[in-house]
Amino acid sequence: MDATFECVTYNYCMKTKHALVFVLTLLLFACQPSTLQTVTVIDNGSIIALQSSERVSAAILSEAGIPLDSSDTVLLDGLVVSPDTSITSYPATLQIRRAGETAETPEIQQPSVVLNLTSNGKILQIESSAATIGAALAEAGIPLMGADYSIPSENEPLPGDGNIKVVRISESVLLAQKPIPFTSELIQSADVPLDQTQILQPGETGLTIQRIRVRYEDGAEVARITEDETVVRPPKNRVLGYGTKIEIKTAVVDGVTIEYWRAVQMYITSYSPCRSGGDRCYPGTSSGATVKRGVVGMRYDWYLSMGGQPLYIPGYGFATVEDVCGGCVGRPWIDVAYSDNDYVPWSSWVTVYFLTPVPPNIVYVLE
């Protein structure tokens, strides 16, 4: 085959290939979904606002039903452009200057105004004849981006007082740790001595990770929202064992040998028949015994369990639980009795010994 023919054929094929790729690219671009954007068209004082998916200036003018002569001039946001110019920033303003019409000839009813733009704490003064606040901001090189907004809104006309504030929005995401406190559980333990408490299982604080979105306006935090919270370590409860183990012991107290199964620090007060806080003298007890030395009163629920229990109280001597003390609440508290003739006032903490034999009903926790 002739070399010249081969070269011509090759060039033809390559051109055909390039043309095919170009056509496919155009078809692919044409099939892409378009979004509607706001464009304001000004022609001889007429102002038309429309939503269009077109991007080329001439196509938008045609969509608005505005004829364009070859001698007419097209301005995009105040700048002279070719009718084939594509719009890349929205909202946009297209203005038609007809043949014979000069720049000094007022072709619209939109005079220039002085605007005070506030952005990031700074004030910029500009002059604009744009139809909307968004267009004026774009002219000034301060476009709204992302979630930014203006006061008044970008789609509104230029404000009469000339004041526009631009609010810049930014966000950040924080990961924060949050502890989960553990709780305590109290159980009986036969391995722990009576009236003692031991930690059977130590508690452990749990942990969560929070995803927090923080929103800023002009650099100042305005909102904080927890979007997600994940438990990475659950808490472990603390288990406390209160003792139920009873041990019989002996001791010499005030020179007296005693055998006891419990020794508790208790708050002690005293009373007598006519010093019981009532409106008259009360010589009898809840058990029917006489109020005198050797009788002890306790709060009602303890009396039900400990009635008849023998005690030894240093500085007082042997005693038996025979009465109810209505005011003995809020702490381990007993009231020792006297007759009116030998009354001795008490108000102190003393170790009280619970003597054998061990009763069948035991209050393990004295609260």
C-alpha positions in Angstrom: 0.0 0.0 0.0 1.2 3.5 -0.8 2.7 5.3 2.2 0.8 8.5 1.4 -2.5 6.7 1.4 -1.7 5.1 4.7 -0.9 8.5 6.3 -4.1 10.1 5.0 -6.2 7.1 6.2 -4.5 7.3 9.6 -5.2 11.0 10.0 -8.8 10.6 8.9 -9.3 7.8 11.5 -7.7 9.9 14.3 -9.9 12.9 13.5 -13.0 10.7 13.4 -12.0 9.2 16.8 -11.5 12.7 18.3 -14.8 13.9 16.9 -16.6 10.8 18.3 -15.1 11.4 21.8 -16.1 15.1 21.6 -19.7 14.2 20.7 -19.9 11.6 23.5 -18.6 14.1 26.0 -21.2 16.6 25.0 -23.9 14.0 25.3 -22.7 13.0 28.7 -22.6 16.6 29.9 -26.1 17.2 28.6 -27.4 14.2 30.5 -26.2 15.5 33.8 -28.9 16.8 36.1 -29.0 20.5 36.5 -30.2 22.6 39.4 -32.1 25.8 39.2 -30.3 29.0 40.1 -31.5 32.5 40.6 -30.7 35.0 37.9 -32.0 38.6 37.7 -32.3 40.1 34.2 -32.4 43.9 33.7 -33.5 45.3 30.3 -34.4 49.0 29.8 -35.6 49.4 33.3 -37.5 46.1 33.3 -36.4 43.6 36.0 -37.1 39.9 35.6 -36.1 37.4 38.3 -36.1 33.8 37.1 -35.0 30.3 38.2 -33.0 28.7 35.4 -30.9 25.6 34.8 -29.1 27.3 31.9 -25.6 28.5 32.5 -24.8 30.5 29.3 -25.8 34.1 29.4 -27.4 34.1 25.9 -29.5 31.0 26.7 -30.8 32.5 29.9 -31.8 35.7 28.0 -33.5 33.6 25.4 -35.4 31.6 28.1 -36.5 35.0 29.6 -37.9 36.0 26.1 -35.5 38.9 25.7 -34.1 39.3 22.1 -30.4 40.2 21.8 -29.1 42.2 18.9 -25.5 41.8 17.8 -24.8 45.4 18.6 -26.2 45.1 22.2 -23.9 44.7 25.2 -24.3 42.1 27.9 -23.1 42.8 31.5 -22.7 40.1 34.1 -22.8 41.5 37.7 -21.7 44.9 36.3 -18.9 43.6 34.1 -19.1 43.5 30.2 -19.0 39.9 29.0 -19.6 37.9 25.8 -23.1 36.5 25.4 -21.5 33.1 25.3 -20.1 33.6 28.8 -21.1 30.9 31.4 -22.3 32.0 34.8 -20.3 30.4 37.6 -21.5 32.4 40.7 -25.0 32.8 41.9 -27.3 34.6 42.5 -26.3 36.6 39.3 -27.5 39.7 37.5 -27.6 40.0 33.7 -28.0 43.5 32.3 -28.7 44.4 28.6 -27.2 47.7 27.3 -28.9 48.3 23.9 -27.2 49.8 20.9 -26.8 53.6 21.3 -27.1 53.4 25.0 -24.1 54.6 26.9 -22.8 53.6 30.3 -23.8 57.0 31.5 -27.4 56.6 30.3 -29.4 55.2 33.2 -31.0 52.1 31.7 -32.4 50.8 34.9 -34.3 52.2 37.9 -31.6 50.9 40.3 -29.3 53.7 41.5 -26.0 52.9 43.2 -26.1 53.0 47.0 -23.4 53.0 49.7 -23.3 49.8 51.7 -21.7 49.1 55.0 -20.6 45.4 55.0 -19.8 43.9 58.4 -17.8 40.6 58.2 -15.7 39.0 61.0 -15.9 42.2 63.0 -14.6 44.4 60.2 -16.6 47.0 58.3 -16.1 47.5 54.6 -17.8 50.4 52.7 -18.7 49.8 49.1 -21.0 51.3 46.4 -23.2 48.9 44.5 -26.2 49.0 42.2 -26.7 45.2 42.3 -30.3 43.9 42.5 -29.8 41.6 45.4 -27.6 41.5 48.5 -26.0 38.3 47.3 -24.9 40.0 44.0 -23.5 43.0 46.0 -21.5 40.7 48.2 -20.1 38.9 45.1 -19.1 42.2 43.6 -17.3 43.1 46.8 -15.4 39.8 46.8 -17.2 38.7 50.0 -19.4 35.8 48.7 -21.4 33.6 51.0 -20.0 30.1 51.1 -21.3 26.9 52.6 -23.7 27.6 55.5 -22.8 31.4 55.7 -25.7 33.8 55.7 -26.3 37.5 55.6 -28.6 39.9 57.5 -30.8 40.7 55.5 -31.0 37.5 53.4 -28.9 37.3 50.2 -32.0 37.1 48.0 -33.4 40.4 49.3 -32.9 43.8 47.6 -30.3 46.2 48.9 -31.4 47.5 52.3 -32.6 51.1 52.7 -30.2 51.8 55.6 -27.2 50.3 53.7 -26.2 47.9 56.5 -25.4 44.3 55.7 -23.9 41.8 58.1 -22.2 38.7 56.8 -22.2 35.8 59.3 -19.5 33.1 58.7 -20.4 29.6 59.8 -18.0 26.9 60.7 -18.3 23.6 62.4 -15.9 21.2 64.2 -16.4 17.7 65.6 -15.0 16.8 69.0 -14.6 13.4 70.6 -15.0 13.6 74.4 -14.7 11.1 77.1 -17.5 10.9 79.7 -17.2 8.7 82.9 -20.1 6.4 84.0 -20.2 6.3 87.8 -20.5 2.9 89.4 -23.1 2.0 92.1 -22.7 0.2 95.4 -24.5 -3.0 96.4 -24.8 -4.0 100.0 -25.1 -7.8 100.8 -24.8 -10.0 103.8 -21.5 -11.9 104.4 -21.0 -14.6 106.9 -17.3 -14.2 106.5 -17.3 -10.6 107.8 -17.6 -9.9 111.5 -20.8 -8.4 112.8 -21.0 -4.6 112.6 -18.1 -4.5 110.1 -18.3 -3.8 106.4 -15.8 -5.0 103.8 -15.4 -4.4 100.1 -16.1 -7.8 98.4 -15.7 -6.4 94.9 -14.2 -3.0 94.1 -16.2 -0.7 91.8 -14.9 0.4 88.4 -16.0 3.6 86.6 -17.3 3.0 83.1 -16.5 5.2 80.0 -18.4 6.5 77.0 -17.1 8.4 74.0 -19.2 11.3 72.8 -19.2 12.7 69.3 -20.0 16.4 69.7 -20.6 18.8 66.8 -19.8 22.4 67.6 -21.2 25.3 65.5 -19.4 28.7 65.4 -20.7 32.0 64.1 -17.9 34.4 63.3 -15.6 32.3 65.4 -17.8 32.3 68.5 -19.4 29.0 69.7 -23.2 29.2 69.4 -24.3 25.5 69.7 -23.0 22.2 70.8 -24.9 19.0 70.0 -24.0 15.5 71.0 -24.6 13.4 67.9 -23.6 10.0 69.2 -22.5 8.4 72.5 -20.8 5.0 72.6 -20.2 2.9 75.7 -16.6 1.7 75.4 -16.4 0.3 79.0 -19.4 -0.4 81.1 -19.2 0.3 84.9 -18.6 -2.4 87.4 -20.6 -2.2 90.6 -18.9 -2.2 94.0 -20.1 -4.9 96.3 -20.0 -4.3 100.0 -20.5 -7.1 102.5 -21.9 -6.3 105.9 -21.0 -8.8 108.6 -23.3 -11.5 110.0 -20.5 -13.5 111.6 -21.1 -13.6 115.4 -18.2 -14.1 117.8 -18.7 -14.6 121.6 -16.1 -12.5 123.5 -15.3 -11.6 127.1 -14.1 -8.4 128.6 -13.6 -6.6 131.9 -15.5 -3.3 131.9 -15.6 -1.1 135.0 -14.0 -4.0 136.9 -16.9 -6.3 135.9 -16.3 -9.4 133.7 -18.9 -9.7 131.0 -19.6 -12.0 128.0 -20.9 -10.3 124.9 -21.6 -11.0 121.3 -21.8 -7.4 120.0 -20.2 -4.1 121.0 -21.5 -0.9 119.3 -20.8 2.8 119.7 -24.2 4.4 120.6 -25.4 7.8 121.5 -27.0 7.8 125.0 -29.5 10.1 126.6 -31.4 9.6 129.8 -35.0 10.0 131.2 -37.1 9.4 134.3 -40.8 9.2 134.9 -41.2 13.0 135.1 -38.4 13.8 132.6 -39.7 12.0 129.5 -40.7 15.1 127.6 -44.5 14.5 128.0 -47.2 16.6 129.6 -47.2 14.4 132.7 -45.1 11.8 134.5 -45.0 8.3 132.9 -43.9 5.7 135.4 -44.5 2.7 133.2 -42.6 1.3 130.2 -43.8 -0.4 127.0 -43.1 -3.8 128.4 -45.0 -3.0 131.6 -41.8 -2.6 133.8 -41.3 0.4 136.0 -39.2 3.3 134.8 -36.0 3.1 136.9 -32.3 2.4 136.7 -31.6 -0.7 134.6 -34.3 0.0 132.0 -33.4 1.0 128.4 -35.5 2.5 125.7 -34.9 2.1 121.9 -36.7 3.2 118.8 -39.8 1.2 118.0 -38.5 -1.2 115.3 -35.4 -2.0 117.4 -37.6 -2.6 120.4 -39.7 -5.1 118.5 -36.5 -7.1 117.7 -34.4 -6.4 120.8 -37.0 -6.3 123.6 -35.7 -8.1 126.6 -32.1 -8.0 125.3 -29.5 -7.7 128.3 -26.9 -4.9 127.9 -23.9 -3.6 129.8 -23.3 0.2 129.6 -20.1 1.6 131.0 -20.8 4.1 133.7 -24.4 2.9 134.0 -24.2 -0.8 134.5 -26.4 -3.8 133.5 -29.6 -3.0 131.7 -32.4 -4.5 129.7 -34.4 -3.2 126.7 -37.8 -2.6 128.1 -39.1 0.6 126.6 -39.7 2.5 123.3 -37.9 5.8 122.8 -39.9 7.8 120.3 -37.1 10.4 119.7 -34.2 7.9 119.3 -33.9 8.1 115.5 -31.3 9.1 112.9 -28.4 7.2 114.6 -27.6 4.3 116.9 -29.3 5.8 120.0 -30.6 4.5 123.3 -32.3 6.1 126.3 -31.3 4.9 129.8 -33.8 5.2 132.6 -33.6 6.5 136.2 -36.1 7.1 138.9 -36.9 10.8 139.5 -34.8 10.6 142.8 -31.5 9.3 141.3 -31.8 10.9 137.8 -28.4 11.5 136.0 -28.4 13.4 132.7 -26.6 11.7 129.8 -25.7 13.0 126.4 -22.6 11.3 125.0 -21.3 8.4 122.8 -20.5 5.2 124.7 -19.7 1.6 123.7 -22.7 -0.5 124.5 -22.2 -4.3 125.0 -24.9 -6.8 124.0 -24.7 -9.7 126.4 -25.2 -13.3 125.8 -27.2 -15.3 125.1 -27.5 -14.3 121.4 -31.2 -13.6 120.5 -32.9 -15.4 117.7 -33.7 -12.2 115.9 -30.8 -10.0 115.1 -30.7 -6.5 113.6 -27.5 -6.9 111.5 -27.4 -3.3 110.3 -27.9 -0.6 113.0 -28.8 2.6 111.2 
